[in-house]
Amino acid sequence: MRRSVARLVVSASAVALVLGACAQGTGGGSDGGTGAGGDGAGEFDPEAELSGPLDVMGFGAGDEIATTRVERAEEALGEDVEVQLIEGDLDIQQFLSAVASGEPPELIYANRDQIGTFASRGAIIPLTRCIAGEGIVTEDFREPALDQVTFDDEVYGIPEFNAVQVTMANSELLDAAGLGIEDVNGSDWEAVSAANEALKQGDGNSLSVIGYDSKLPEFLPLWAHANGTDLISEDGRTAQLNDPKVVEALEWALSIYDDQGGFAAVKAFRDSADFFGAGNQFATNTLGAMPMEQWYINVLNDVSPDAPMAFDAVHDKNGDPVAYASGSAWAIPKGTENPGAACRWARVMTEVDSWVAAAEERKRLRAEEGKPFTGVLTGNEAADEAVRELVEPSGDEDWDAGVTAMYEANDNTFSLPANPADAEFKTAWQDAVNSVLNGQAEPQEALDAAQATAQAALDDAWEKWEQEG
């Protein structure tokens, strides 16, 4: 009888106890980690015959990009491997409970910013032997994506999709205010602030057009980087949340809301829009401009193809394009019984040929609907270049500019490094930003407190890792 990961229940204290023990001796050895179902060299042989279960937690084959690659992965695994997709976002507590109980899934699909914590706790194994055995070409992956899944100089995850920000604007509102897309692409914060004043309509409870949305709290890393710094040091050990440039970035992004009656007023009006429908803010001329992940270009083109749009990459204060990359990755849990099948799945799902096959299927389906194919962004640079060859001009210069901006952003990404306190660090800075947005603290005060909290979490996590590793 197959294991049912979803039914595993272990107390939080037991999880902490067992994972603490698991972390012993897993400090990043090049053997790929002990306890991975034997982890013999033959288990990462691309010619090996595989069998047994492959429970995949956190992934669902919801669209043609997924299903095309799943079919290829299942074919590569062979009929003796029984694949079971445990759909829905990765349930971290459930996953850690499964590892602690000694019955983990064979593979997880996690956010890349979770990999450092999982690795430091001994919940997943380094993939050195997997990468070598299956011939995974890590040189093809984008450096920021690979950095997010590299901990203590070992790769612990195979990157999948990439999400990046693009400047999106209503061209009619820009024209009416005598502005262009360059006034809201972020290269000049004073110009964005002035454009916000020119584009907004109403004030406070009477707000009828949002001039500019700086997208706090989630885009603070973007604005800090655009201002010349990052929230954490390159080695992932030192928080930089109260760096003057981070404080300045938060103050400026907050001022965008203050100039429109405050964050609460902007958020209430923003939340009232039909974000995924024909009544979205751009189609109804109720939003001037904002940075937004590239997938929203397809949403807008699907539901409101006649919306007056203008696109550009987000730019830093030096005028260079920039994007804060995020996305998912495949990781193999410690103690899995079928690491060979897990590694092969990760390889096939992220290799160039699979991405191209998936893109070709999407292009075919879009053509049947009379819609343009706008590309697919991944953590694999070689795959992105191959897929881009399939993108053809749509005949609409505005939407084509969106595709151009998307690829320009994808070629100019940064990420925050993996660290053993990923979750605590992210919570610290997001809580700080939310306290500022809610009027509970000033930026300097909030970021000073967050700095202390985040640094304590980092120091504690790194110390535990070094002691146990």
C-alpha positions, 0 to 999 in steps of 0.5 A, a space after each residue: 500500500 502506498 504511503 499517504 503523505 497527506 495523513 502524516 501528523 507529527 507535533 511541532 516539537 517532534 518535528 524540531 527534535 527530529 530535524 535537529 538530529 537530521 541536520 547532524 552530518 549534513 553540512 553539505 558533503 559532496 556525496 549528496 547527503 546521507 539517508 537518501 534511500 542509499 544515494 548510490 551512484 547508480 541511482 543518479 544514472 540517466 540510463 538506469 531503470 527506475 521503479 517505485 513511488 514518486 510522490 511529488 508534494 506542492 505541484 499540480 499539472 494545471 495548464 499546458 506548460 505543466 502537463 506537457 512537461 509532466 508527460 515528458 517526465 513520466 515517459 523518462 521515468 518509465 511505467 514502473 514509477 508510480 507518480 502521484 502529484 500532491 497538489 496545492 502549495 507546499 504545506 511546510 508543516 506537513 512536509 517537515 512532519 513527513 521528514 521527521 516521521 521518516 516518511 517524506 515525499 520523494 520530491 517537493 516543489 518549493 519557493 526558492 526562498 525556502 530552500 536555505 532554511 530546508 537545507 540548513 535543517 537537514 530536510 533536503 539533500 544537496 544535489 551534487 551527485 544528482 546534477 552530475 549523474 543526470 547531466 543537469 547543465 547548471 550553467 544554463 540556469 540564471 545566476 540569481 535563480 541558482 544563487 537562491 537555491 545554493 546554500 553553503 556552496 552546495 546546490 539544493 534545488 533545481 530552479 523552475 519558473 522565473 517571476 519578474 516585474 515590469 512597469 505597466 501603465 495606462 497610455 491614455 492617462 499618461 497622454 492626458 497628463 503629458 507623460 510618457 512611460 519613461 516618467 513612471 519606469 522608476 529611473 527617476 523617483 522625483 519624476 515618478 512622484 510628480 507623475 503620481 500627482 499628475 495622474 491621481 484623481 480624487 483624494 482619500 475616500 474620494 479617490 477615483 484614479 490611482 496615480 501610481 502604485 509602488 506595491 508595498 510591502 512585497 516590492 521593498 527589495 526591488 526599491 532598495 536594490 534600485 536605490 543601490 543596496 539589498 536587504 541582506 549581505 551577499 553571504 546571507 549573514 548580515 541583515 541590512 534592513 536599516 541601511 540608509 538606502 533601504 530607509 530612503 526606499 521605504 520612505 519614498 515608496 510610502 510617500 506615493 501612498 501618502 500623496 494619495 490619501 494614505 495606504 488604506 485609501 489606495 488599498 481599499 480602492 485597489 481591492 475593489 477592482 476586478 483585477 483578473 477580469 474585464 473590469 481591471 484597473 487599466 481597462 477602466 482607466 482607474 490606475 496610472 501605472 505600477 510595477 507588476 509581475 510579467 504574468 499579468 501581461 497575459 491576464 490583461 491581454 486575455 480579458 481586456 485586449 483593447 485596454 490602452 497599455 504601455 510597458 517598460 522594464 522597471 529601472 534603477 536610479 542609474 537608469 538600468 533595467 532591474 527586476 527582483 527574481 522569484 520562483 520555484 524549485 525542485 528539491 529532494 527530501 532527506 530520507 526519500 526512498 527513490 532519489 533517482 526518480 526524483 532527480 530524473 523528474 527534476 532534470 526533465 521538467 527543467 531541461 531546454 527541450 521540455 520548456 520548448 515543447 511546452 511553449 510550442 503547445 501553448 503557442 498552438 493553443 493561443 493561436 486557436 484562440 486568436 491570441 498571441 504567444 508572449 513567451 515563458 520565463 524560466 530559471 533556465 537562460 538557455 531555455 528562455 532563449 530557445 522559447 523566445 525564438 517562438 515569439 512572433 510580433 502580434 501586430 499590436 505595438 503596445 502588447 509587443 512592447 510588453 513582451 520586450 519589457 518582460 524579456 529585458 527584465 528577465 535578463 537583468 534580475 537579482 535575488 536575495 541569497 539563501 540563508 538558514 533563516 529565510 522565513 524569519 528574515 522575510 517576516 521581519 522586513 514585511 512586518 516592518 513595512 506593514 507597521 509603517 503602512 498601517 501608521 503604527 511606526 515611522 520607517 526608520 523606527 520600524 526598520 531599526 526594530 526589524 534589523 535587530 529581529 532579523 539579525 538575531 534570527 540570522 545569527 542564531 540560525 547560522 550558529 546552529 548550522 555551524 554547530 550541527 554541520 
